[in-house]
Amino acid sequence: MKLTFVKIPQNIREPLQDVTLETDKEILVGDMIAPFLKTTIDPDRFSIEAVPLKRMAPCEAVTYQLDDAENLAGVYCYHASSTTGSALDVLEPNIRATCLSMACGLHAQRFHGDIYVGRLGYFPLEDGYQLKNSDLFYTEIEHGCKSPDLRLSILQENRDEYDESLLNPTLPQWLKEAAKTNYEDAAALSILAKVMKQDKKLPKNVSRHSSTLESIGESGYESDTSSGIKSVENENIAEEKEQVETNIDENPAVEKTFVTRVPLCLQCRCPSYNLCQDCKGMYFCKSPKVCKQVGWSHQCICPTWKIYTKRRKELGKFPFEWHKDLITRENQLSEEPYKEYLMKIGVLADDSLPNWWTTEVSGWSGGQSEGAKSVALDRLDYHKGFALESDMIPPERPITPEDVASAGLGYSTDCKLVNLCSWDDYYKLRGIPLESPVALLMTFPLSIYYALKYGSVPITVANMLNRSLRIHVVGIEKEMNFIDLFKEIGYLLPQTLTVEMVFIVREDMIPEACLQHFENGKKGMKIELTPNLTIILQGGTYNDSLDPNFDCGSGPPDMIIALNAGLYAYESWRNVIEFLDASQGCVGVFTDYNEHSGLNCASLGGSKARESLSVNPFRQPHAMPVFSMNLPQFSNGFMYVFNEQELE
């Protein structure tokens, strides 16, 4: 009897190898790989451990069918782990195996030494289903060993010149869905851990803004040292960090966190302006500090990030001239250039009346920033909201067929939406001169309008049922400052299509000045922005304290939209993902700041969602600063879709 599994040599110059285990046994039952590998190590110094890249499904007669056994089996990495703790027994990093784990959504996993990958699951034998191995060949994992980004376009762009295997790459189904599967497993474990914690009445010291799931954070990494962030030695560093106190809902104690305003080394988190010379996407300390060597896992993603950073020029292309001051290197390192620009055009003067620009420079900070505190949900027209001359803003009226024809545009054949594909299209349609900076704010309603191109099926169903299209916009924060800006969606929509848009605001994100507009911090205002667009403000946590089917507007959502979502950022996003997973008829559309975050978040919806990740033509024309990395970063920069549907 023969069994095949794969060896990933630690030496990156050695190729992946299919390993054949031969035995006289007629049937191989149980895990045969681990016992075999134990014969190759010193048992006094090492043990063999197995890490799941994809866990096997439990053996249940209901879930298992003969054809499903292979798909339901698990895929495991076997590695030698030191039992002595001696520095002499520390093995060299395995770049390709760690890259493979990242492709499976295991962003904190690090592998050392030679790694073996095999399949283990329950398979039908004469006396029922038995735990056993089955063959796995290197062709199943070779692409994941080269890039954690499994989109076909990236795999092809990332290939070596003579690597013919990536001309038409094919991925096994388990690898395509591994990130989604592992996220679901982590979510289930998180719930279990929370229940156990409550049962034991342990102190609850987790921030409301942290996740009990494995978080990849802003940069997509954890430190490559087990001790976490190192102590800060530079006395000046404390002066370069702003201490922020955050109140914790579940714990009256105050948690202290630090928000940096300077680029940080990936490894030691000290200030550094020294970029990786290969990808230009990550900061490391200069020699003689050895941060880049210690932070070796960056090598797993460096070639892919090189592709991302090359897009900076493409992402910075807009039909304007004024935006060029907002996409410079200075904008990537500081918020000051953006603030200075807004002051220069006169929309942020100290003596100016309240307008829609205030939250652009002060953020939201859980409703506690200066800009958020000034939000009172006052109704403003375009002239007062934009604080610009009337010839620099769009007219406050619905578009006409003459407008569409004059702009040289057409309509979609299915839903009769105007085919807007660029800022140039929009400015022509609305008769706005390209000198106008309204795109900086219009990115929010226009991104939602553009997301409707994925809603052809829900729109068709709503029209057939003679009811409004129901859209839940989750994660509303600074959008509360410019509610009337979203009238633009109603003006662009066909007047025969009515839309009910529910803005979901977490209770802890509602500024104190706005609480008067909510009943008990939950049910909020209902505003008819235009005859065909109604907005409802709703406080609560989606699919938790709020039932999307009954608590939000007139019924279950046809679409869920979230702007700059960052699904890994907060645990509450897990509820949205679970709802979409259980409601396949509901389309979810999300935007994200950068390509790396968009990739990892899109992967939570499976391979189809990951492949949908694309540049949003209505991204904000402003390069945002991000201090833990140097990827191109734009508000609403990228867009991806869960449960994408097509009209038959």
C-alpha positions in Angstrom: 0.0 0.0 0.0 1.3 3.5 -0.9 0.6 6.9 0.5 1.8 10.2 -1.0 2.3 13.5 0.9 4.4 16.6 0.3 7.6 17.8 1.7 8.3 21.6 1.8 12.0 21.9 2.3 13.2 24.7 4.5 15.8 25.5 1.9 13.9 27.6 -0.6 16.2 26.6 -3.4 15.0 23.0 -3.1 11.8 22.1 -5.0 8.6 20.8 -3.3 8.7 17.0 -3.3 6.1 14.3 -3.3 7.0 11.7 -0.7 5.8 8.2 -1.0 5.3 6.0 2.1 5.2 2.3 1.3 3.9 -0.4 3.7 3.0 -4.0 3.6 -0.4 -3.2 5.1 -3.4 -3.7 2.7 -5.3 -0.9 4.4 -3.8 2.2 6.0 -6.0 3.2 9.0 -5.3 6.1 11.3 -2.7 8.8 10.7 0.4 7.2 9.2 2.4 10.4 8.5 3.1 11.5 12.1 4.5 8.0 13.2 6.6 7.9 10.1 8.1 11.3 10.7 8.9 10.5 14.3 11.4 7.9 13.1 13.3 10.8 11.4 13.9 13.0 14.4 15.7 12.8 17.8 12.8 12.1 20.2 14.8 13.5 23.1 14.9 16.9 21.4 11.9 17.1 19.1 8.3 16.0 18.8 6.0 16.0 15.7 3.1 18.3 15.7 0.3 18.7 13.2 -1.2 22.1 12.4 -4.4 22.2 10.3 -4.4 24.3 7.2 -8.0 23.1 6.9 -9.6 21.0 9.6 -11.3 17.8 8.8 -15.1 17.7 9.2 -16.4 15.4 12.1 -17.6 12.0 11.0 -21.3 12.3 10.8 -23.3 10.0 8.6 -25.6 12.9 7.7 -22.8 15.1 6.3 -20.7 12.4 4.7 -21.4 10.9 1.3 -18.9 8.9 -0.7 -18.1 11.7 -3.1 -17.7 14.2 -0.2 -15.1 12.3 1.8 -12.1 13.9 -0.1 -13.5 17.4 0.3 -14.4 17.0 4.0 -11.0 15.6 4.8 -8.5 17.9 6.5 -5.1 19.1 5.3 -2.3 19.2 7.9 1.2 20.6 8.2 3.5 18.3 10.1 6.6 19.9 11.7 9.3 19.1 14.2 8.9 21.1 17.4 11.7 21.5 20.0 11.0 19.9 23.4 14.1 21.3 25.0 13.7 25.1 24.6 17.4 25.2 23.7 18.5 27.8 21.2 20.5 25.0 19.5 17.3 23.3 18.6 15.7 26.3 16.9 15.2 25.4 13.2 15.6 27.9 10.3 12.4 29.6 9.1 10.4 27.9 6.3 9.3 30.7 4.0 7.1 28.7 1.7 5.2 26.8 4.4 4.5 30.1 6.2 3.3 31.6 3.0 1.0 28.7 2.5 -0.5 29.2 6.0 -1.1 32.9 5.2 -2.9 31.8 2.0 -5.1 29.7 4.2 -5.9 32.7 6.4 -3.6 31.7 9.3 -1.7 34.9 9.4 0.0 34.4 12.8 1.3 30.9 12.0 5.1 30.5 11.5 6.9 27.4 10.4 10.5 26.3 10.8 12.5 23.5 9.4 11.3 21.0 6.8 7.5 20.8 6.7 5.3 17.9 5.5 1.8 18.4 4.2 -0.8 15.5 4.1 -4.5 14.8 4.0 -6.3 13.1 6.8 -10.0 12.4 7.2 -12.8 9.9 7.4 -13.1 7.6 4.4 -15.5 4.7 3.6 -14.2 1.2 4.3 -16.0 -2.1 4.5 -16.9 -1.7 8.2 -17.9 2.0 7.9 -16.0 5.3 7.9 -12.5 5.2 9.3 -9.9 7.8 10.0 -7.1 7.5 7.4 -4.8 9.4 5.2 -5.3 9.9 1.5 -2.9 11.1 -1.2 -1.9 14.7 -1.5 0.4 15.9 -4.3 2.6 19.0 -4.4 0.6 20.4 -7.3 -2.2 21.1 -4.8 -0.2 23.5 -2.7 2.5 24.9 -5.0 0.6 28.1 -5.8 -0.1 28.8 -2.1 3.6 28.4 -1.4 4.4 31.2 -3.8 1.8 33.9 -2.8 -0.7 34.3 0.0 -2.9 36.1 -2.6 -4.6 33.4 -4.5 -6.3 35.5 -7.1 -5.5 34.1 -10.5 -4.3 37.4 -11.9 -1.9 37.8 -9.0 -0.6 34.3 -9.3 0.1 34.8 -13.0 1.8 38.2 -12.3 3.8 36.7 -9.5 5.2 33.8 -11.4 8.7 33.2 -12.5 9.5 33.8 -16.2 9.9 30.1 -16.9 7.2 28.9 -14.5 4.7 27.4 -16.9 2.5 26.0 -14.0 1.1 29.5 -13.4 0.2 30.3 -17.0 -3.3 28.7 -16.3 -3.2 28.1 -12.5 -5.8 25.8 -11.0 -6.4 25.6 -7.2 -8.0 22.7 -5.3 -11.4 23.6 -3.7 -10.1 23.2 -0.1 -7.4 25.8 -0.7 -9.8 28.2 -2.4 -12.1 28.1 0.6 -9.5 27.6 3.4 -9.4 31.2 4.6 -13.2 31.2 4.9 -13.3 27.9 6.7 -10.6 28.8 9.1 -12.3 32.1 9.9 -15.5 30.2 10.7 -13.6 27.8 12.9 -12.0 30.7 14.7 -15.4 32.4 15.2 -16.8 29.2 16.7 -13.8 28.9 19.1 -14.2 32.6 20.0 -17.8 32.1 21.0 -16.9 29.0 23.0 -14.0 30.8 24.7 -16.3 33.7 25.6 -18.9 31.4 27.1 -16.2 29.6 29.2 -14.8 33.0 30.3 -18.2 34.1 31.5 -18.8 30.8 33.2 -15.5 31.1 35.1 -16.2 34.8 35.8 -12.8 35.8 34.6 -11.9 39.5 34.3 -13.1 41.0 31.0 -10.3 43.2 29.8 -10.8 43.0 26.0 -11.4 46.3 24.3 -14.6 46.8 22.4 -12.4 47.5 19.4 -10.4 44.3 19.6 -11.3 40.9 18.2 -11.0 37.6 20.0 -10.5 36.2 16.5 -7.0 36.1 15.1 -6.6 39.7 14.0 -4.3 40.6 11.1 -4.4 44.3 12.1 -3.6 47.1 9.8 -0.4 45.6 8.4 -1.6 42.0 8.1 1.1 40.7 10.4 1.9 39.8 13.9 5.4 40.1 15.2 7.7 37.2 14.4 8.8 37.1 18.1 6.7 35.3 20.6 7.2 38.0 23.2 5.1 40.5 21.2 6.1 44.2 21.0 9.5 44.9 22.4 10.2 47.5 25.0 10.8 51.0 23.6 14.4 52.2 24.2 14.3 55.5 22.4 13.3 58.2 24.8 11.9 60.4 22.0 9.5 57.7 21.0 7.1 58.5 23.8 6.9 62.1 22.5 5.9 60.8 19.0 3.0 58.7 20.2 -0.4 60.1 21.3 -1.9 58.3 24.3 -5.6 57.7 23.9 -7.9 56.5 26.7 -10.7 54.2 25.6 -13.6 53.3 27.8 -14.5 49.7 27.8 -18.2 48.7 27.8 -17.8 45.5 29.7 -15.2 46.7 32.1 -15.3 50.1 33.9 -11.5 50.1 33.9 -9.9 52.4 31.4 -7.7 50.7 28.8 -4.7 52.7 27.5 -3.7 52.3 23.9 -1.2 54.2 21.7 -2.0 55.8 18.4 1.1 56.6 16.4 1.6 59.4 13.9 4.9 58.2 12.5 5.8 55.1 10.4 6.6 52.0 12.5 9.0 49.2 12.0 7.1 46.0 11.4 9.1 44.0 14.0 9.9 46.2 17.0 7.3 48.9 16.4 9.8 51.7 16.8 9.6 54.7 14.5 11.3 54.0 11.2 11.2 55.6 7.7 13.4 52.9 6.2 11.3 50.9 3.6 11.9 47.4 2.4 14.1 47.8 -0.6 12.2 45.1 -2.6 8.5 45.9 -2.2 8.7 49.4 -0.7 5.6 48.4 1.2 6.9 47.8 4.8 9.1 49.7 7.2 12.0 48.1 9.1 14.8 49.5 11.2 18.2 50.1 9.6 21.3 48.1 10.3 22.8 47.4 12.8 19.4 46.5 14.2 18.3 43.1 12.8 14.5 43.7 12.6 14.3 42.6 9.0 16.1 39.4 9.7 13.9 38.7 12.8 10.8 39.7 10.9 11.5 37.1 8.2 7.9 36.3 7.5 7.7 39.5 5.4 9.6 37.5 2.7 6.4 35.4 2.3 4.4 38.4 1.1 7.1 40.7 -0.2 6.8 39.7 -3.9 3.0 40.2 -3.8 3.3 43.5 -2.0 5.7 44.6 -4.8 2.8 44.1 -7.2 0.5 46.1 -4.9 2.9 49.1 -4.5 3.4 49.2 -8.3 -0.3 50.1 -8.5 0.3 53.4 -6.7 0.6 55.4 -9.9 -2.5 53.7 -11.4 -4.5 54.3 -8.2 -3.4 58.0 -8.1 -4.8 58.7 -11.6 -7.9 61.0 -11.6 -9.2 63.4 -14.2 -8.5 66.4 -11.9 -5.4 68.6 -11.3 -6.1 69.7 -7.7 -5.8 66.1 -6.4 -2.0 66.0 -7.2 -1.3 67.8 -4.0 -3.2 65.1 -2.2 -1.4 62.0 -3.4 2.2 62.9 -2.6 4.6 61.1 -0.3 3.8 63.7 2.3 0.2 62.6 2.4 1.3 59.0 3.0 3.2 60.1 6.1 0.9 62.8 7.6 -2.7 64.1 7.8 -1.5 67.7 7.8 -1.3 68.1 3.9 -4.9 67.2 3.6 -5.9 69.5 6.4 -3.9 72.3 4.9 -5.5 71.8 1.5 -9.0 72.0 3.0 -8.1 75.1 4.8 -6.6 76.6 1.6 -9.9 76.1 -0.3 -11.8 77.7 2.6 -13.9 74.9 3.9 -12.2 74.5 7.3 -11.8 78.1 8.4 -12.0 78.6 12.1 -14.9 80.9 11.8 -16.8 78.8 9.2 -20.3 77.5 9.8 -20.8 73.8 10.4 -20.4 71.8 7.2 -19.6 68.3 5.9 -15.8 68.6 6.0 -15.2 68.6 9.8 -15.0 64.9 10.2 -12.6 64.6 7.3 -9.6 65.7 9.5 -10.5 64.6 13.0 -11.8 61.1 12.4 -14.5 59.6 14.5 -12.8 57.9 17.6 -15.9 56.2 18.8 -17.9 59.4 18.5 -15.5 61.2 20.8 -13.4 63.2 18.3 -13.8 66.9 18.0 -15.5 66.5 14.6 -17.8 63.8 15.9 -18.8 65.9 19.0 -19.9 68.7 16.6 -22.2 66.4 14.7 -25.9 67.1 15.6 -27.5 65.5 12.5 -28.4 69.0 11.3 -30.0 69.0 7.8 -27.8 71.0 5.3 -28.4 71.6 1.7 -25.5 71.2 -0.8 -24.5 74.8 -0.7 -24.1 74.9 3.1 -22.8 71.3 3.3 -20.0 71.6 0.8 -19.3 75.3 1.7 -18.4 75.9 -2.0 -19.6 78.3 -4.6 -22.8 77.2 -6.4 -21.0 76.5 -9.7 -18.7 74.0 -8.0 -21.4 71.7 -6.6 -23.9 69.4 -8.3 -27.5 70.6 -8.8 -30.0 69.4 -6.1 -32.3 67.7 -8.6 -32.7 64.3 -10.2 -30.8 63.6 -13.4 -32.7 63.7 -16.7 -32.4 61.7 -19.9 -31.0 64.8 -21.5 -28.2 64.9 -18.8 -27.3 61.3 -19.6 -27.2 61.9 -23.3 -25.2 65.1 -22.9 -22.6 63.3 -20.9 -22.4 60.6 -23.5 -23.5 57.9 -21.1 -26.0 55.0 -21.3 -28.0 52.8 -19.1 -27.6 49.2 -17.9 -29.8 46.8 -19.8 -31.1 45.1 -16.6 -31.9 47.8 -14.0 -31.7 51.0 -16.1 -29.0 52.4 -13.8 -26.7 55.0 -15.5 -23.4 53.4 -16.4 -21.1 55.5 -14.3 -17.6 54.1 -14.4 -15.3 57.1 -13.5 -15.2 60.5 -11.8 -15.0 62.0 -15.3 -18.4 60.3 -16.1 -20.0 61.7 -12.9 -18.7 65.2 -13.3 -20.0 65.4 -16.9 -23.3 64.0 -15.9 -23.8 66.5 -13.1 -22.3 69.5 -14.9 -19.5 70.0 -12.4 -16.2 71.6 -13.4 -13.2 69.3 -12.8 -11.8 72.1 -10.6 -14.4 71.2 -7.9 -13.2 69.0 -5.0 -16.6 67.5 -4.3 -15.3 64.0 -5.1 -13.5 64.0 -1.7 -17.0 63.7 -0.1 -19.0 62.3 -3.0 -16.9 59.1 -2.7 -19.4 57.9 -0.1 -22.7 58.1 -2.0 -21.0 57.3 -5.3 -19.4 54.1 -3.9 -22.9 53.0 -2.7 -24.4 53.8 -6.1 -21.6 51.9 -7.9 -22.2 49.0 -5.6 -25.7 48.7 -6.9 -24.3 47.3 -10.2 -24.0 44.1 -8.2 -27.7 44.3 -7.2 -29.4 43.5 -10.5 -31.1 40.5 -9.0 -32.3 42.2 -5.8 -33.5 45.2 -7.8 -35.4 43.0 -10.2 -37.0 41.1 -7.4 -38.0 44.4 -5.6 -39.5 45.7 -8.8 -41.4 42.5 -9.4 -42.8 42.6 -5.9 -43.7 46.3 -6.2 -41.7 47.3 -3.1 -38.7 49.3 -2.2 -35.2 47.9 -2.5 -34.0 47.4 1.1 -30.3 48.2 1.7 -28.7 48.0 5.1 -25.6 50.2 5.4 -23.6 48.8 8.3 -20.8 50.5 10.3 -22.0 54.1 9.9 -19.7 56.5 11.7 -18.7 59.9 10.2 -21.4 59.5 7.5 -23.7 60.8 10.2 -22.1 64.2 9.6 -23.4 64.4 6.0 -26.7 62.5 5.9 -28.1 64.9 3.2 -25.1 64.1 1.0 -26.7 60.8 0.2 -29.5 62.6 -1.6 -27.2 62.2 -4.6 -28.1 58.5 -4.7 -31.7 59.3 -5.1 -31.0 61.9 -7.8 -29.0 59.3 -9.8 -31.4 56.4 -9.4 -34.3 55.8 -11.9 -37.3 57.6 -10.4 -39.3 54.4 -10.7 -37.0 52.6 -8.3 -37.6 53.4 -4.6 -34.9 52.6 -2.0 -35.1 52.2 1.8 -31.6 52.6 3.2 -31.1 51.7 6.8 -28.0 53.2 8.4 -26.8 50.9 11.2 -24.8 52.7 13.9 -23.3 50.9 16.8 -24.6 52.4 20.0 -21.0 53.1 21.3 -20.3 55.0 18.1 -23.2 57.5 18.5 -22.0 61.0 19.6 -23.6 62.3 22.7 -25.1 65.3 20.7 -26.9 62.8 18.5 -28.5 60.7 21.2 -31.5 62.9 21.2 -32.4 61.6 17.8 -32.4 57.9 19.0 -34.9 56.2 21.2 -33.0 54.4 24.0 -29.9 54.6 21.8 -31.5 52.4 19.1 -34.4 53.5 16.9 -33.6 56.7 15.2 -34.9 59.2 12.7 -36.6 58.3 9.4 -35.7 60.8 6.7 -37.1 61.1 3.2 -34.1 62.5 1.4 -35.8 62.3 -2.0 -39.2 61.0 -3.2 -37.5 57.7 -4.1 -34.9 57.4 -1.2 -35.6 57.1 2.5 -32.9 56.8 5.1 -33.6 55.2 8.5 -31.1 55.6 11.4 -30.9 52.6 13.6 -28.6 52.1 16.6 -27.3 48.6 17.6 -25.0 45.8 16.6 -26.1 44.0 13.5 -27.3 40.4 13.8 -26.7 40.7 17.6 -28.7 43.3 19.4 -30.4 43.9 16.1 -32.2 41.2 14.1 -31.7 42.2 10.4 -35.0 40.5 9.5 -37.3 42.4 12.0 -35.5 45.4 13.6 -34.2 47.3 10.6 -36.7 49.0 8.5 -39.6 47.3 6.7 -38.0 43.8 6.3 -34.9 41.7 5.6 -32.2 43.3 3.5 -31.8 42.7 -0.2 -28.3 44.1 0.0 -25.8 44.9 2.8 -23.2 47.6 2.1 -20.3 48.7 4.3 -17.8 51.4 3.4 -14.2 51.0 4.5 -15.3 48.0 6.4 -12.1 46.2 7.4 -13.9 43.0 8.4 -11.0 41.8 10.5 -11.0 45.0 12.6 -13.9 44.4 14.9 -15.5 41.2 16.2 -19.0 42.7 15.5 -18.3 42.2 11.7 -18.5 38.5 12.3 -22.2 38.8 12.8 -22.6 40.4 9.4 -20.6 37.7 7.8 -22.6 35.0 9.5 -25.8 36.6 8.3 -24.6 36.8 4.7 -23.5 33.2 4.9 -27.0 32.1 6.1 -28.8 34.4 3.6 -27.4 33.6 0.2 -30.0 35.7 -1.5 -28.7 38.8 0.1 -25.8 40.5 -1.7 -23.0 42.1 0.4 -20.8 44.8 -1.0 -17.8 46.2 0.9 -15.1 48.7 0.4 -11.6 48.7 1.9 -8.7 51.1 2.2 -5.9 49.0 0.6 -5.4 45.9 -1.5 -3.9 43.7 1.3 -6.7 44.3 3.7 -9.3 44.0 0.9 -7.8 40.6 -0.1 -7.9 39.1 3.4 -11.4 40.5 4.2 -12.8 39.3 0.8 -11.4 35.9 1.4 -13.8 35.5 4.3 -16.5 35.2 1.7 -14.8 32.4 -0.2 -12.9 32.2 -3.5 -15.6 34.0 -5.5 -15.6 37.0 -3.2 -11.8 37.0 -3.3 -11.8 37.1 -7.1 -14.3 39.9 -7.1 -11.8 42.3 -5.4 -11.2 45.3 -7.7 -10.3 48.9 -7.7 -13.2 51.2 -6.9 -13.4 53.9 -9.6 -15.1 56.2 -7.0 -12.3 56.0 -4.4 -11.4 59.2 -2.7 -8.8 61.2 -4.6 -6.5 61.4 -1.5 -3.7 59.2 -0.5 -4.3 58.4 3.1 -1.5 58.0 5.7 -1.1 54.6 7.2 1.8 54.1 9.7 2.3 50.4 9.9 3.0 49.9 6.2 3.4 51.8 2.9 0.8 50.3 0.6 -1.4 52.6 -1.5 -4.2 53.6 0.8 -7.4 55.4 -0.3 -10.8 55.7 1.3 -13.1 53.3 -0.5 -10.1 52.2 -2.5 -11.2 48.7 -3.3 -14.5 46.9 -3.5 -15.5 43.2 -3.2 -18.8 41.2 -3.1 -20.3 38.4 -1.1 -23.0 36.3 -2.6 -22.7 37.8 -6.0 -25.6 36.9 -8.3 -26.4 37.2 -12.0 -29.7 37.5 -13.8 -30.4 34.4 -15.8 
